[in-house]
Amino acid sequence: RFDKLEADMDRLKRECDQSLNSQNEEHMKKLRVIAQNTEKKEKKLNAALAGAKEEANDTERIFTEILDQQEEEYELELLQLMTRAEDKLHHEHGNIKKIRGIVQSVNSRRDQLFR
Protein backbone atom coordinates (compact mmCIF):
# COMPACT_ATOMS: atom_id res chain seq x y z
CA ARG A 1 0.00 0.00 0.00
CA PHE A 2 2.80 2.46 0.82
CA ASP A 3 4.49 1.60 -2.47
CA LYS A 4 1.29 2.32 -4.35
CA LEU A 5 0.89 5.71 -2.60
CA GLU A 6 4.49 6.53 -3.34
CA ALA A 7 4.03 5.56 -6.99
CA ASP A 8 0.83 7.62 -7.18
CA MET A 9 2.62 10.57 -5.60
CA ASP A 10 5.52 10.24 -8.06
CA ARG A 11 3.06 10.05 -10.93
CA LEU A 12 1.16 13.11 -9.65
CA LYS A 13 4.44 14.94 -9.16
CA ARG A 14 5.50 14.15 -12.74
CA GLU A 15 2.10 15.22 -14.04
CA CYS A 16 2.31 18.46 -12.04
CA ASP A 17 5.85 19.07 -13.25
CA GLN A 18 4.76 18.42 -16.85
CA SER A 19 1.76 20.67 -16.42
CA LEU A 20 3.90 23.41 -14.87
CA ASN A 21 6.52 23.04 -17.62
CA SER A 22 3.80 23.15 -20.27
CA GLN A 23 2.22 26.23 -18.69
CA ASN A 24 5.65 27.82 -18.33
CA GLU A 25 6.41 27.23 -22.02
CA GLU A 26 3.00 28.58 -22.99
CA HIS A 27 3.51 31.68 -20.85
CA MET A 28 7.01 32.19 -22.27
CA LYS A 29 5.60 32.00 -25.83
CA LYS A 30 2.94 34.55 -24.90
CA LEU A 31 5.59 36.78 -23.35
CA ARG A 32 7.73 36.55 -26.51
CA VAL A 33 4.70 37.48 -28.65
CA ILE A 34 3.90 40.39 -26.33
CA ALA A 35 7.55 41.51 -26.39
CA GLN A 36 7.62 41.32 -30.20
CA ASN A 37 4.38 43.28 -30.50
CA THR A 38 5.66 45.83 -28.03
CA GLU A 39 8.88 46.18 -29.99
CA LYS A 40 6.93 46.64 -33.24
CA LYS A 41 4.75 49.30 -31.61
CA GLU A 42 7.81 51.02 -30.18
CA LYS A 43 9.44 51.09 -33.63
CA LYS A 44 6.24 52.52 -35.16
CA LEU A 45 6.00 55.16 -32.44
CA ASN A 46 9.69 56.06 -32.80
CA ALA A 47 9.23 56.38 -36.57
CA ALA A 48 6.14 58.54 -36.04
CA LEU A 49 8.04 60.66 -33.51
CA ALA A 50 10.97 61.06 -35.89
CA GLY A 51 8.54 62.05 -38.64
CA ALA A 52 6.83 64.55 -36.37
CA LYS A 53 10.19 66.03 -35.34
CA GLU A 54 11.26 66.30 -38.98
CA GLU A 55 7.94 67.90 -39.89
CA ALA A 56 8.30 70.35 -36.99
CA ASN A 57 11.82 71.24 -38.12
CA ASP A 58 10.61 71.72 -41.70
CA THR A 59 7.71 73.83 -40.50
CA GLU A 60 10.01 75.95 -38.35
CA ARG A 61 12.44 76.40 -41.26
CA ILE A 62 9.62 77.40 -43.60
CA PHE A 63 8.14 79.72 -40.99
CA THR A 64 11.53 81.35 -40.47
CA GLU A 65 11.99 81.77 -44.24
CA ILE A 66 8.55 83.33 -44.59
CA LEU A 67 9.14 85.59 -41.60
CA ASP A 68 12.52 86.69 -42.98
CA GLN A 69 10.98 87.31 -46.40
CA GLN A 70 8.15 89.35 -44.89
CA GLU A 71 10.63 91.31 -42.80
CA GLU A 72 12.65 92.11 -45.94
CA GLU A 73 9.48 93.13 -47.79
CA TYR A 74 8.37 95.35 -44.91
CA GLU A 75 11.81 96.93 -44.66
CA LEU A 76 11.81 97.56 -48.42
CA GLU A 77 8.30 99.01 -48.23
CA LEU A 78 9.32 101.18 -45.28
CA LEU A 79 12.38 102.38 -47.19
CA GLN A 80 10.21 103.20 -50.21
CA LEU A 81 7.72 105.07 -48.02
CA MET A 82 10.51 107.00 -46.34
CA THR A 83 12.05 107.84 -49.72
CA ARG A 84 8.65 109.04 -51.01
CA ALA A 85 8.11 111.08 -47.85
CA GLU A 86 11.57 112.64 -48.16
CA ASP A 87 10.95 113.41 -51.84
CA LYS A 88 7.60 114.96 -50.96
CA LEU A 89 9.24 116.93 -48.16
CA HIS A 90 11.93 118.23 -50.54
CA HIS A 91 9.22 119.10 -53.06
CA GLU A 92 7.27 120.95 -50.37
CA HIS A 93 10.43 122.80 -49.29
CA GLY A 94 10.88 123.81 -52.93
CA ASN A 95 7.27 125.01 -53.07
CA ILE A 96 7.74 126.94 -49.81
CA LYS A 97 10.87 128.63 -51.22
CA LYS A 98 8.94 129.56 -54.38
CA ILE A 99 6.02 130.90 -52.34
CA ARG A 100 8.40 132.85 -50.07
CA GLY A 101 10.05 134.26 -53.17
CA ILE A 102 6.67 135.24 -54.59
CA VAL A 103 5.57 136.74 -51.25
CA GLN A 104 8.84 138.65 -50.98
CA SER A 105 8.47 139.86 -54.54
CA VAL A 106 4.85 140.92 -53.90
CA ASN A 107 5.89 142.67 -50.68
CA SER A 108 8.70 144.45 -52.50
CA ARG A 109 6.39 145.63 -55.27
CA ARG A 110 3.83 146.70 -52.74
CA ASP A 111 6.44 148.57 -50.80
CA GLN A 112 7.59 150.23 -54.03
CA LEU A 113 4.03 151.18 -54.91
CA PHE A 114 3.40 152.76 -51.54
CA ARG A 115 6.59 154.81 -51.57
GROMACS elastic network, one bead per residue, 0.5 to 0.9 nm:
[ bonds ]
;  ai    aj funct       b0    kb
    1     4     6  0.50930   500
    1     5     6  0.63378   500
    1     6     6  0.86004   500
    2     5     6  0.50926   500
    2     6     6  0.60614   500
    2     7     6  0.84913   500
    3     6     6  0.50013   500
    3     7     6  0.60192   500
    3     8     6  0.84737   500
    4     8     6  0.60268   500
    4     9     6  0.84502   500
    5     9     6  0.59690   500
    5    10     6  0.84713   500
    6    10     6  0.60936   500
    6    11     6  0.84922   500
    7    10     6  0.50300   500
    7    11     6  0.60574   500
    7    12     6  0.85049   500
    8    12     6  0.60248   500
    8    13     6  0.83996   500
    9    13     6  0.59219   500
    9    14     6  0.84831   500
   10    14     6  0.60939   500
   10    15     6  0.85023   500
   11    14     6  0.50961   500
   11    15     6  0.61072   500
   11    16     6  0.85094   500
   12    16     6  0.59702   500
   12    17     6  0.83966   500
   13    16     6  0.50207   500
   13    17     6  0.59794   500
   13    18     6  0.84423   500
   14    18     6  0.59731   500
   14    19     6  0.83672   500
   15    18     6  0.50213   500
   15    19     6  0.59523   500
   15    20     6  0.84260   500
   16    20     6  0.59233   500
   16    21     6  0.83603   500
   17    20     6  0.50205   500
   17    21     6  0.59418   500
   17    22     6  0.83688   500
   18    21     6  0.50036   500
   18    22     6  0.59139   500
   18    23     6  0.84152   500
   19    22     6  0.50137   500
   19    23     6  0.60250   500
   19    24     6  0.83617   500
   20    23     6  0.50385   500
   20    24     6  0.58694   500
   20    25     6  0.84859   500
   21    25     6  0.60740   500
   21    26     6  0.84794   500
   22    25     6  0.51524   500
   22    26     6  0.61307   500
   22    27     6  0.85580   500
   23    27     6  0.60016   500
   23    28     6  0.84373   500
   24    27     6  0.50856   500
   24    28     6  0.60379   500
   24    29     6  0.85848   500
   25    28     6  0.50024   500
   25    29     6  0.61570   500
   25    30     6  0.86030   500
   26    29     6  0.51464   500
   26    30     6  0.62685   500
   26    31     6  0.86033   500
   27    30     6  0.50014   500
   27    31     6  0.60477   500
   27    32     6  0.85828   500
   28    32     6  0.61307   500
   28    33     6  0.86010   500
   29    32     6  0.50732   500
   29    33     6  0.62280   500
   29    34     6  0.85744   500
   30    33     6  0.50687   500
   30    34     6  0.60842   500
   30    35     6  0.84758   500
   31    35     6  0.59558   500
   31    36     6  0.84675   500
   32    36     6  0.60286   500
   32    37     6  0.85067   500
   33    36     6  0.50672   500
   33    37     6  0.60964   500
   33    38     6  0.84327   500
   34    37     6  0.50942   500
   34    38     6  0.59731   500
   34    39     6  0.84719   500
   35    39     6  0.60444   500
   35    40     6  0.85833   500
   36    39     6  0.50232   500
   36    40     6  0.61692   500
   36    41     6  0.85926   500
   37    40     6  0.50388   500
   37    41     6  0.61336   500
   37    42     6  0.84732   500
   38    41     6  0.50573   500
   38    42     6  0.60085   500
   38    43     6  0.85625   500
   39    43     6  0.61450   500
   39    44     6  0.85960   500
   40    43     6  0.51241   500
   40    44     6  0.62183   500
   40    45     6  0.86033   500
   41    44     6  0.50199   500
   41    45     6  0.60502   500
   41    46     6  0.84562   500
   42    45     6  0.50541   500
   42    46     6  0.59838   500
   42    47     6  0.84602   500
   43    46     6  0.50405   500
   43    47     6  0.60479   500
   43    48     6  0.84943   500
   44    47     6  0.50804   500
   44    48     6  0.60890   500
   44    49     6  0.84990   500
   45    49     6  0.59660   500
   45    50     6  0.84547   500
   46    50     6  0.60218   500
   46    51     6  0.84504   500
   47    50     6  0.50444   500
   47    51     6  0.60826   500
   47    52     6  0.85238   500
   48    52     6  0.60567   500
   48    53     6  0.85423   500
   49    53     6  0.60675   500
   49    54     6  0.84871   500
   50    53     6  0.50619   500
   50    54     6  0.60868   500
   50    55     6  0.84814   500
   51    54     6  0.50554   500
   51    55     6  0.60116   500
   51    56     6  0.84585   500
   52    56     6  0.60094   500
   52    57     6  0.85300   500
   53    57     6  0.61238   500
   53    58     6  0.85487   500
   54    57     6  0.50430   500
   54    58     6  0.61033   500
   54    59     6  0.84638   500
   55    58     6  0.50044   500
   55    59     6  0.59664   500
   55    60     6  0.84536   500
   56    60     6  0.60199   500
   56    61     6  0.84869   500
   57    60     6  0.50569   500
   57    61     6  0.60706   500
   57    62     6  0.85397   500
   58    61     6  0.50387   500
   58    62     6  0.60682   500
   58    63     6  0.84038   500
   59    62     6  0.50981   500
   59    63     6  0.59240   500
   59    64     6  0.84334   500
   60    64     6  0.59974   500
   60    65     6  0.85098   500
   61    64     6  0.50959   500
   61    65     6  0.61555   500
   61    66     6  0.86157   500
   62    65     6  0.50101   500
   62    66     6  0.61020   500
   62    67     6  0.84399   500
   63    66     6  0.51119   500
   63    67     6  0.59789   500
   63    68     6  0.84684   500
   64    68     6  0.59805   500
   64    69     6  0.84226   500
   65    68     6  0.51111   500
   65    69     6  0.60384   500
   65    70     6  0.85274   500
   66    69     6  0.50020   500
   66    70     6  0.60451   500
   66    71     6  0.84404   500
   67    70     6  0.50974   500
   67    71     6  0.60353   500
   67    72     6  0.85828   500
   68    72     6  0.61711   500
   68    73     6  0.85895   500
   69    72     6  0.50971   500
   69    73     6  0.61647   500
   69    74     6  0.85822   500
   70    74     6  0.60035   500
   70    75     6  0.84188   500
   71    74     6  0.50867   500
   71    75     6  0.60390   500
   71    76     6  0.84904   500
   72    75     6  0.50640   500
   72    76     6  0.60536   500
   72    77     6  0.84767   500
   73    76     6  0.50512   500
   73    77     6  0.60138   500
   73    78     6  0.84361   500
   74    78     6  0.59194   500
   74    79     6  0.84103   500
   75    79     6  0.60321   500
   75    80     6  0.85186   500
   76    79     6  0.50060   500
   76    80     6  0.61249   500
   76    81     6  0.85625   500
   77    80     6  0.50064   500
   77    81     6  0.60953   500
   77    82     6  0.85056   500
   78    81     6  0.50215   500
   78    82     6  0.60338   500
   78    83     6  0.84538   500
   79    82     6  0.50600   500
   79    83     6  0.60277   500
   79    84     6  0.85421   500
   80    83     6  0.50197   500
   80    84     6  0.61033   500
   80    85     6  0.84896   500
   81    84     6  0.50599   500
   81    85     6  0.60220   500
   81    86     6  0.84951   500
   82    86     6  0.60241   500
   82    87     6  0.84579   500
   83    86     6  0.50688   500
   83    87     6  0.60598   500
   83    88     6  0.84819   500
   84    88     6  0.60066   500
   84    89     6  0.84082   500
   85    89     6  0.59651   500
   85    90     6  0.85361   500
   86    90     6  0.60794   500
   86    91     6  0.84374   500
   87    90     6  0.50895   500
   87    91     6  0.60681   500
   87    92     6  0.85209   500
   88    92     6  0.60323   500
   88    93     6  0.85043   500
   89    93     6  0.60988   500
   89    94     6  0.85347   500
   90    94     6  0.61667   500
   90    95     6  0.86143   500
   91    94     6  0.50004   500
   91    95     6  0.62336   500
   91    96     6  0.86174   500
   92    96     6  0.60286   500
   92    97     6  0.85210   500
   93    97     6  0.61502   500
   93    98     6  0.85850   500
   94    97     6  0.51090   500
   94    98     6  0.62323   500
   94    99     6  0.86077   500
   95    98     6  0.50196   500
   95    99     6  0.60576   500
   95   100     6  0.84642   500
   96    99     6  0.50068   500
   96   100     6  0.59579   500
   96   101     6  0.83885   500
   97   100     6  0.50193   500
   97   101     6  0.60191   500
   97   102     6  0.85267   500
   98   102     6  0.61215   500
   98   103     6  0.85266   500
   99   103     6  0.59570   500
   99   104     6  0.83537   500
  100   104     6  0.58832   500
  100   105     6  0.83117   500
  101   104     6  0.50431   500
  101   105     6  0.59768   500
  101   106     6  0.84811   500
  102   106     6  0.60057   500
  102   107     6  0.84315   500
  103   106     6  0.50000   500
  103   107     6  0.59671   500
  103   108     6  0.84182   500
  104   108     6  0.60021   500
  104   109     6  0.85538   500
  105   108     6  0.50310   500
  105   109     6  0.61751   500
  105   110     6  0.84538   500
  106   109     6  0.51415   500
  106   110     6  0.59787   500
  106   111     6  0.84098   500
  107   111     6  0.59308   500
  107   112     6  0.84372   500
  108   112     6  0.60776   500
  108   113     6  0.85366   500
  109   113     6  0.60399   500
  109   114     6  0.85856   500
  110   114     6  0.62000   500
  110   115     6  0.86516   500
  111   114     6  0.52324   500
  111   115     6  0.62864   500
  112   115     6  0.52925   500
